[in-house]
């Protein structure tokens, strides 16, 4: 039986196209060039915030910091706060928006939630909402929107994602004992998100690091039946050979890193199914974390 998660993963290329088309229309609400911006979220949204912060600074749009909503520093001055929240109900995000005196924007999937009245501007990506608890297409679609708003052409990323949803998942990836995901720059956030997907959907032992940090200790975990997976094409020289010397497997696709994340989402689902787990309903998780007052 096909799960909701599988359907949502497969729909990502179409969602990204729609987000890219929406970018110019939503541009008046999104951070303006030159503003100092804090991007906040929880879980997956925090990792997307990390990726966007690097991309925005790299594009010359202004200083950009990413924080877990619960750890956003008080007293630091920003021109705008951008809150990322699929559900629009996450307690930490709503508390932050209630307490900030800074102009705020939210990107959400649900227009019937409290974030609509708490943020000064809201971009609704309801076409990318999900029935599954595990976030896949909403996370990448909001990043596609933000990348397009920065002026990126997503044509190749979309083509790469179409390839990623079509190719078979190798048995080696379904059976592997452990995964470590690596990134550089904006893909560090995606590496952290890749590890989270494996934990959530398949209860898999995963870690994530900036790629240049991997040799400063974490490589000690590499070995047979263990995968070191680089997101993005900026592979540190010599790293693949060093992983191979441990008996481990080093992977680095030539795809856009966001499309490589799509492949990892599919691996997580296949590993869940192989273990009799339901990726739509991961253990101990709910769609949104709503804390008691």
C-alpha positions as CSV (number, residue, x, y, z in Angstrom):
1,X,0.0,0.0,0.0
2,X,1.3,3.5,-0.9
3,X,1.6,5.8,2.1
4,X,0.7,9.4,2.3
5,X,4.4,10.2,2.8
6,X,5.3,8.5,-0.5
7,X,2.7,10.5,-2.4
8,X,3.9,13.7,-0.8
9,X,7.5,13.0,-1.6
10,X,6.7,12.2,-5.3
11,X,4.8,15.5,-5.6
12,X,7.8,17.7,-4.8
13,X,8.9,18.6,-8.3
14,X,5.4,19.9,-9.1
15,X,5.2,21.8,-5.8
16,X,8.6,23.4,-6.4
17,X,7.4,24.6,-9.8
18,X,4.4,26.2,-8.2
19,X,6.5,27.8,-5.5
20,X,8.9,29.3,-8.1
21,X,5.9,30.8,-9.9
22,X,4.6,32.2,-6.6
23,X,7.9,33.8,-5.6
24,X,7.4,37.1,-7.4
25,X,3.8,37.4,-6.1
26,X,4.8,36.6,-2.6
27,X,7.9,38.8,-2.8
28,X,6.3,41.8,-1.3
29,X,5.8,39.9,2.0
30,X,9.2,38.1,2.1
31,X,12.3,39.8,3.5
32,X,13.6,42.7,1.5
33,X,17.1,43.0,0.2
34,X,19.3,44.8,2.8
35,X,17.2,43.9,5.8
36,X,18.7,42.2,8.8
37,X,16.6,39.1,9.3
38,X,16.1,36.4,12.0
39,X,14.6,33.2,10.6
40,X,13.0,30.9,13.2
41,X,11.3,27.5,13.3
42,X,11.2,24.2,15.2
43,X,12.5,20.8,14.1
44,X,12.5,20.6,10.3
45,X,11.6,24.3,10.0
46,X,14.8,25.2,11.9
47,X,16.9,23.2,9.5
48,X,15.3,25.0,6.6
49,X,15.9,28.3,8.3
50,X,19.6,27.4,8.5
51,X,19.8,26.6,4.8
52,X,18.0,29.8,3.9
53,X,20.1,32.0,6.1
54,X,23.3,30.9,4.4
55,X,21.7,31.3,0.9
56,X,20.4,34.8,1.7
57,X,23.7,36.0,2.9
58,X,25.5,34.4,0.0
59,X,23.2,36.1,-2.4
60,X,24.0,39.5,-0.9
61,X,20.6,40.2,0.5
62,X,21.7,41.0,4.0
63,X,22.7,39.6,7.4
64,X,20.6,36.6,8.3
65,X,20.5,34.5,11.4
66,X,18.7,31.2,12.0
67,X,17.4,30.1,15.4
68,X,15.3,27.4,16.9
69,X,12.3,29.4,18.0
70,X,12.8,28.5,21.6
71,X,16.4,29.8,21.5
72,X,16.0,33.1,19.7
73,X,18.0,35.7,21.7
74,X,16.1,38.6,23.2
75,X,17.4,42.1,22.8
76,X,19.1,41.5,19.5
77,X,17.8,44.0,16.8
78,X,16.5,42.8,13.5
79,X,14.5,44.5,10.7
80,X,12.3,41.5,10.3
81,X,11.5,38.1,11.8
82,X,10.6,35.2,9.4
83,X,8.8,32.3,11.1
84,X,8.5,29.0,9.3
85,X,5.7,26.8,10.6
86,X,3.8,24.1,8.6
87,X,1.0,23.8,11.2
88,X,0.8,27.4,12.3
89,X,0.2,26.1,15.8
90,X,3.7,25.4,17.2
91,X,3.8,26.8,20.7
92,X,7.4,28.2,20.6
93,X,6.8,30.0,17.3
94,X,3.6,31.5,18.4
95,X,5.1,32.6,21.7
96,X,8.0,34.3,19.9
97,X,5.6,36.2,17.5
98,X,3.5,37.4,20.4
99,X,6.6,38.7,22.2
100,X,8.5,40.4,19.3
101,X,8.1,44.0,18.5
102,X,9.9,43.4,15.2
103,X,7.8,43.2,11.9
104,X,7.2,39.6,11.2
105,X,6.4,37.2,8.3
106,X,5.2,33.6,8.5
107,X,5.2,30.9,6.0
108,X,2.6,28.2,6.8
109,X,0.5,25.5,5.2
110,X,-2.7,26.1,7.0
111,X,-4.6,29.4,6.7
112,X,-7.0,28.5,9.6
113,X,-4.4,28.6,12.4
114,X,-3.3,31.2,15.0
115,X,-0.2,32.3,13.1
116,X,-2.4,34.1,10.6
117,X,-3.3,36.7,13.2
118,X,0.0,36.9,15.0
119,X,2.3,37.6,12.0
120,X,2.2,40.9,10.2
121,X,2.4,39.1,6.8
122,X,1.7,35.5,5.9
123,X,2.5,33.4,2.9
124,X,0.3,30.3,2.7
125,X,1.6,27.2,0.8
126,X,-1.6,25.2,1.3
127,X,-0.9,23.2,-1.9
128,X,2.2,21.8,-0.2
129,X,0.4,20.8,3.1
130,X,0.7,17.1,4.2
131,X,-1.4,14.4,5.8
132,X,1.7,12.7,7.2
133,X,3.3,13.7,10.4
134,X,6.8,13.6,8.9
135,X,7.5,16.8,6.8
136,X,8.8,16.3,3.3
137,X,7.2,18.4,0.6
138,X,6.2,21.4,2.7
139,X,9.8,21.8,4.0
140,X,11.3,21.7,0.5
141,X,8.6,23.8,-1.1
142,X,9.1,26.7,1.3
143,X,12.8,26.5,0.6
144,X,12.1,26.4,-3.1
145,X,10.0,29.6,-2.6
146,X,12.8,31.3,-0.7
147,X,15.4,30.3,-3.2
148,X,13.4,31.6,-6.1
149,X,12.8,34.8,-4.2
150,X,16.6,35.2,-3.9
151,X,16.7,35.0,-7.7
152,X,17.8,31.4,-8.2
153,X,16.7,29.5,-11.2
154,X,15.3,26.2,-10.0
155,X,15.0,24.5,-13.4
156,X,17.9,22.1,-12.7
157,X,16.8,21.4,-9.1
158,X,13.4,20.4,-10.3
159,X,14.8,18.2,-13.0
160,X,17.1,16.6,-10.4
161,X,14.1,16.0,-8.1
162,X,12.2,14.3,-10.9
163,X,15.1,11.9,-11.3
164,X,15.3,11.4,-7.5
165,X,11.6,10.3,-7.2
166,X,11.9,7.9,-10.2
167,X,15.0,5.9,-9.6
168,X,15.0,2.7,-7.5
169,X,16.3,2.7,-4.0
170,X,19.3,0.3,-3.7
171,X,19.0,-2.6,-1.3
172,X,22.3,-1.4,0.3
173,X,20.6,1.7,1.5
174,X,17.6,-0.1,3.0
175,X,19.8,-2.6,4.8
176,X,22.6,-0.3,6.1
177,X,23.3,-0.1,9.8
178,X,24.0,3.6,10.1
179,X,24.0,6.9,8.2
180,X,26.0,10.1,8.6
181,X,24.9,13.1,6.5
182,X,27.4,15.9,5.6
183,X,26.9,19.4,4.2
184,X,28.8,22.6,3.5
185,X,27.4,26.1,3.6
186,X,23.7,26.0,3.0
187,X,23.6,22.2,2.8
188,X,24.6,21.8,6.4
189,X,20.9,22.5,7.3
190,X,19.8,19.9,4.7
191,X,22.2,17.4,6.2
192,X,20.6,17.9,9.6
193,X,17.2,17.5,8.0
194,X,18.2,14.3,6.2
195,X,19.3,12.8,9.5
196,X,16.0,13.9,11.1
197,X,13.9,12.2,8.4
198,X,15.7,8.9,9.0
199,X,15.1,9.1,12.7
200,X,11.5,10.1,12.4
201,X,10.3,7.7,9.7
202,X,12.6,4.7,10.2
203,X,14.0,5.0,13.7
204,X,17.5,4.8,12.1
205,X,20.8,5.7,13.8
206,X,21.9,8.9,12.0
207,X,24.2,11.8,12.6
208,X,24.9,15.0,10.7
209,X,27.9,17.3,10.6
210,X,29.5,20.1,8.5
211,X,31.7,18.1,6.1
212,X,35.0,19.6,7.2
213,X,34.2,18.7,10.8
214,X,33.7,15.0,10.0
215,X,37.4,14.2,10.2
216,X,37.6,15.9,13.6
217,X,36.2,12.8,15.4
218,X,33.0,11.7,13.8
219,X,34.7,9.6,11.1
220,X,35.5,7.1,13.9
221,X,32.0,5.8,13.5
222,X,32.5,4.9,9.8
223,X,32.9,1.3,8.8
224,X,31.3,-1.6,6.9
225,X,27.5,-1.4,6.4
226,X,27.7,2.3,7.3
227,X,27.0,5.2,4.9
228,X,28.6,8.6,4.8
229,X,26.4,10.8,2.5
230,X,27.4,14.2,1.3
231,X,24.7,16.7,0.3
232,X,25.9,19.1,-2.4
233,X,28.9,18.9,-4.7
234,X,31.5,20.7,-2.6
235,X,33.2,17.5,-1.3
236,X,36.3,18.1,0.8
237,X,39.4,16.7,-1.0
238,X,40.4,13.3,0.2
239,X,37.3,12.6,2.3
240,X,35.8,10.0,0.0
241,X,39.1,8.0,0.1
242,X,39.3,8.3,3.9
243,X,35.8,6.9,4.3
244,X,36.6,4.1,1.9
245,X,39.6,3.2,4.0
246,X,37.4,2.5,7.0
247,X,35.3,0.0,5.0
248,X,32.4,2.4,4.9
249,X,30.5,3.7,1.9
250,X,30.8,7.3,0.7
251,X,27.9,8.8,-1.4
252,X,27.8,12.1,-3.2
253,X,25.3,12.6,-6.0
254,X,25.8,15.3,-8.6
255,X,22.3,16.6,-8.0
256,X,21.1,19.8,-6.4
257,X,21.2,19.2,-2.7
258,X,17.5,19.7,-2.2
259,X,16.8,17.0,-4.8
260,X,19.3,14.7,-3.0
261,X,17.3,15.2,0.2
262,X,14.3,13.9,-1.8
263,X,16.2,10.7,-2.5
264,X,17.0,10.4,1.2
265,X,13.4,10.9,2.1
266,X,12.6,7.9,-0.1
267,X,15.3,5.8,1.6
268,X,13.8,6.6,4.9
269,X,10.4,5.4,3.8
270,X,11.7,2.2,2.3
271,X,13.6,1.5,5.5
272,X,10.5,2.1,7.6
273,X,8.5,-0.3,5.5
274,X,11.2,-2.9,5.6
275,X,11.0,-2.7,9.4
276,X,7.2,-2.8,9.7
277,X,6.9,0.9,10.6
278,X,4.4,3.3,9.4
279,X,6.1,6.4,8.0
280,X,2.9,8.4,8.1
281,X,2.6,7.9,11.9
282,X,6.1,7.9,13.4
283,X,6.5,6.7,17.0
284,X,6.2,9.4,19.7
285,X,5.5,12.2,17.3
286,X,2.5,14.5,16.4
287,X,2.0,16.9,13.5
288,X,2.6,19.9,15.8
289,X,4.1,20.4,19.3
290,X,1.5,22.3,21.3
291,X,2.7,22.8,24.9
292,X,0.5,23.4,28.0
293,X,0.5,26.9,29.3
